[in-house]
Amino acid sequence: MMPLHTTPTPTIIRHVRHKMHKRSEPICAYFYDLDALAGHVQAMRHALPLFCELFYAVKANAAPPLLHVLASLCDGFEVASGGELAHIRRYQPQARLLFGGPGKLESELEAALFPPIEALHVESLHELELIHDIAEKKQCVAPIMVRLNLPRGDGAATRLVMSGTPSAFGIDEAHFEQALTVIRNSKWLSFKGLHLHAQSHQCDAAEHGAMLRGFLRHINELEDCLSFHAPIINLGGGMGVAYQEPHHHFDWPSFCQMLQNLPNTERRERHFRFEVGRFMTAFCGVYAMEVIDLKQSYGEWFAIARGGTHHFRLPSAQAHSHPIHVVRASRPPDITHQQVTVTGQLCTPKDVLARHVPIEALAPGDVFLLPMAGAYGWSISHHDFLMHPPPHHYFIQKDRIWEEKI
């Protein structure tokens, strides 16, 4: 198994303690260990076969310092909106780019073609025709990959599935031949391959591998039947982070070994492409929130901390109780050996980050650290609800710490 930072790194804990001694207001901040991020992604690259490319899915966390680290370690970035496209072009103008997602605007497609990106992921027949029309009007060739919504075969489904079911994502197999006809009849569309992202939150590498091998066999049959070849297959991401079961994260090394062992009758000498978000950046980030009140209600202890789900929506979005680590301040504890429910400052009973957490000792002024917060934390949160001030964002590299507004 690849070593993963499922608890706050010693570097982050040290800097949190330093901030606790310097604070004038209760702590509410994200801390990102960029050295831990670099080490993790380097290990991912080392395990990946040479016929595979690794792209970062920007939606997970678009903080510029993270992008700077990832730019030298990944093959490029995957974006899913015109805003993300402009963001990457601003902070990483030399990066290779993929553009996916349903409902792309005509203005976004034009922006993706001037200058041209690595590939546009086509989600519908209408979008395919729109790309053709734009490319013809601009007299440029559009590099495209067709996203297929294939029937699911091998591999158990996760709780977030985008394939083998009615979906806004991808083109059904029944309509693929029609898409091929449009591509073959157009000199403005350059077919680069297929996109097959099918699910997210998969923590079982064997199940994920079985699903992808089933897809590959299916694609091989389609190629033989329809007389085409997909030189690149984008297998998406979906590698899961087991927030509540830290020993059950996606087993990346064993998954990569499965890829390495694929017989050529399945791979057919083609290249694979992955666009990973959560599994790449989750482990480098920690959300820190200081306890500002401690109370008992109907026999249950509640710790109200600075911040909440408007800053770190992940536990609510995932419907889980997030792991909690406590950094004690100097004052004696108000409670010992109790179970505590951790909430934020919002005027809603849904503002809960963890329930019934076993706590050895706790008092106002202590700081909760919520690990594995480097992906889908700040980026998916409803920042402006109740107009509380945003958290600080601290980045740590080679023991240097600095703050940036995100």
N, C-alpha and C positions, 0 to 999 in steps of 0.2 A: 504494500500500500504506500502511496505517496504521503509523506508527512504534511499535514494541513494544520493551519493555525485556527483551531476551533475555540481557543481561548485567547484573550488579549496577549499580545507579545510582550516580553519584558521591556522592550523599548517603549511601547505605548504606555505601559503602567508607570514607568519612570517619569515620563513627561506629564502624565495625568497628576501624579503626586506633586510635581513641580508647580503645575497650574493651581492645584489646591492651596498651596502656600502663598500664591501670588494674587489670588482672585479678589475682586471687589464686588462681584455679583456671583450668584450660584452658577456653577459650571453647567453649560449645555453646549456640547460640541461633538463633532466628528473628528476622529484621529485616524490617519491613514499611514501605515508603515509601508513605504515604497520599496524598501529593500526586501521586505517579505514578499511583496507583490512580484518583484523581479525574480526572486528565487523560485517562486511557485511557477511562474510562466516559463522560466528556463527549464524546469523539470518537465513541464508539459511538452515543450518542444523536443526535448531529448528523447522522450518516450514515443513521439509520433513518428510513423514511418516516413521515409523520404518522399513518397508519392502523395503525401498529404500537405495541405496548406492550412494555416491557422489564422483566422480573422477574429477580431474582437467585435462583439455586438454592442454598439455604443449606447443603446437604450439602458443597459445595466447601470452605467455610471459614466457620465461624460466630463468629469472634472479634468481640466487641462493637465494638471501634474500627473494624473494616472495615464492620460493619453500619451504624454511625453515618454513615460517609461515603456508603455506598450508598443509605441511606434518602432522601437528598435528590436523588439522581440517577436512581434507578430508580422504576418504577411500583409496586413492591411486592416481596414475597418469596414463593418457593415452598418449602414444607416437605414432608418425607416421613415424619414420625413425630410422635407426640404430644410427644416430648421437644423436637423442633425447634419445634413449635407453641408450647409453653410458653416456650421460650428467646426467640423473637421477640416474644411478647407481653410478656415481661419487659423486653427492651431496646429494642424499637420498638413500643410498644403502639398507635400510631396507624396502623401499616402495613397496606396491603391484603395479604391472604394467599391463597395457593392451596395446596391440600393434595393431593398425589399419592402414588402408590406402592401396591403390592399388600399385602394382609393387614392392612388397618386394623382395629384393635380397636373394639369398640362404644363403649368409653370414649373413644377418640380421636375417633370420629365425633361423639359427644355434645359433646365439648370444642370441636370445630370449628364446631358450630352454636350454641353459647352462650358468647360472642356469635358471631353468624354471620360466617363468612369470605367472601371474594369468590367462591370456587368450590371444590367438592370434585370431584376427578377420579375418576370411577368406573372401576374396573378389572375388574369381573366382574358377572354377573347377580345373584349372591348378594349382593354388596356393594350393588347398586342396591336390592334388596328390603330390605336391612337399613337403608339410609338412609331409605327410605320409612317403615318401621316406626317408627324413632326420631323422624322429623319428625311423623308422625301422633300418636305418644304425647305429644310435647312441644307439639303444636299450633303448629308453625312450618314455614315453607317452606324447603326445602333447595336452595341454588343448586348445580347440578351441571353438569359437562362430562363427556361420555362419551369415554373413551380407546379408540380403535379400533386393532386390530392388523390393518392393511391389508396385502394382498399387495404386495410390492415390485415396482416397475416400473422407471422410469428411475433412473439414479444407482447407482454401484457401492457394494457393501456395505463397511462398515468391519469392524474386528475385534471390535466390540462392538455387536451388533444386537439390537433388541427388537421388530422388526416383520417381518411376512412369514414368520415361522417360529414353531414351537410355543414358547410363552412364558407366563410368569406375568403379563406386562404386557398390559393391555387386553382388549377384547372382540373376538372374531373377527367379520368381516363377516357370516358366516352366522348369527350370533346377534344382530345389531344390530336387526333388525326386531322381535325379541322385546323388546329393551330399549326401543325406541320405544313399543311397546304399553304397557309398564309406566308409562312417563313420561306418556303421553297419558291414561291412566286414573287418574292420581294428581293431586290438587290440592295435594299436599305436595312435589312435585318441580318445580323451575323449571329448565327446560333452557336453558343459556347457550351451548352450542356443543360443539365436539369437540376432543379432544386427540390429537395425532398424533406425539408424540416417538418416533423410530424407531431412532436410532443415536447413538453417541458416537465421539469421536476422529476426526472427519472434518476433514481439512485441505484438501480440495479444494472450494472454494466453488462451482465450476461443477457438480460432481457432486452436491453437497448441494442446490443450486438445482434441478437436473433432477429429483431425487427428490421434492422438495416440490411442484413443478409437476405431476408425475405424480399425487401424492396429491390435489391440488386438483381436477384433472380427474375423478378417481375420485369425490371427494366431490360434485361437481356432478352426476354421473350418479346417485349415490345419492339426492340431494335430489329430482331429477326423478322417479325411480322410486318413492320412498317418501313423497313429498309432505311434506317437512319442510324447515326452513331452519336452518342453523347460523350465527348472527350473528357469532360469534367462533370462530376456529380457533387453538388453541394449537399452534404448530409445534415446541415444545420447545426444545432446545439442541443439544448435540453438536458445537459448533464446536471444532476440535482445536488443540492446541498441539504443534508439531513440536519436541520437546525435543532431538532429535539433528540436526535440519536447520533452523536458525534462520531461514532465508529461505523456508521453506515452511509457515508458519503459515496458518491460515484467513484468506482475504482478505475481511474483513468489509465494506469499502467496496464492492467489486464485487458481493458478495452483496446488499447493501442496494440497489444500483442495479438489480439484477435484480428485486427486489421492487417498486421504484418503477415499473419498466417493464411490470409485469404487465398484460395486457389485462383489462378489466373482465369479459369473458366468462369469465375464469378466477377473478378475485377476487370478483366479484358484490357489490361495495360492502361486503363484510364487513371486520371488523377482525382483525388477526393479533396473536398474543401469543407472546413468546419468554421462555423461562426459562433463562438462561445462567449457568453456574457457572464451570467451568475457565477459559474464555476471558476471563472478566471479572477474576478475581483472581490468576491464576497469575503474571502479570508483575510484580506489586508486591512479591513476597516472595522472600527469600533465606534459605537454611539455612546457618549458619556452624558449622564444626567444626575445632577446633585439632588439628594433628598432634602425637600424643604418643609415637609410636614409628615407626621407619623401619627396615625389615629386608629382607634378600634371601633368597629361598627358591627353590631349584632354578633359579637364574638370573633369577628374576623379583622386581622390587622391589614391596614392599607398604608403604603408609602407613596406619598404624592411627590413626584420629582419634577425638576425644572425641565420643561420640554413636553414631549408626548408624541402621539401618533401623527400629528401634523408635521413633525420632523422625521419620524421613523415609522412609516406606515406598514412596513413589512410584516410585523406580527399580526396586525389586523387583516391585511390582505391575504396572508397565508393561513389565517385562523389557527395560529399556534401560540403557545406560551414560550416567549423567547428566553434563551439562556441568560442568566444574570450573574455577574461577578461583582463583589463589593470591595471597594477601596475605602478603608476606615480612615476617618479624620481622628483628631486627638482627643475629643471629648468622650466621656464614658458612655456606653451604650444605654439607650432607653429601653430596649428589649433584647432578650437573648433567647436563642433556640425556639424560634417561632416560624410559622409559615406566613408569608407576606404577599399580598397582591400589589403589584407595581403599576401605578397609573401616572398619567401626565396631568397637565393643567387645564385640559379642555372641558367645556361644559357639556359633556356627553358621557354616559356610562360605557360607551364603546372605546373610550380612551384608555385601554388596558394593554400593557406590553407583556406582562407575565402574571400568572395566577399561582398562588399557593407555593411561592418559592421558599425552600428551607433556608433560613437565615440564622447564622450563629450569633451575630451581634449587629445592631443597627441603631443609628441616631441621625437626626437632621445634621447636615453637613457632610455625611458620607456620600460617596459617589458610586452609582451603578454603572457598570460597563457592560454593554450589550455587544458581544462579538459577532463576527460574520455579518457585518453591516456595510460591507463595501459594494454591495450590489442591490439595486431595487430598494434602497432606503430613502435617502433624500430625493432621488430622481422621481419617485412615484408618489411622493407625499403631498398633501393638500396644504401647502405652505402658508397661505394667507388666512386660513380659518382662525377666527378670533384675533387676528393681527398681532399675535405674539412676535417678538423679535426672532430672527432666524438664529440657528446655532452657529457657532464658529466652526470653521473648517481648517484643521491643522494637518500639515503634511510633513512627514519625517523621512529624511534620507541621510544616510551616513552620519547619524546622530545630530543632524541639523534640523530644526523645526521652524516652519514658517506658516503664516496664515494667508489664505486667499478667500475672496468672496466668490461664492459659487451661485 
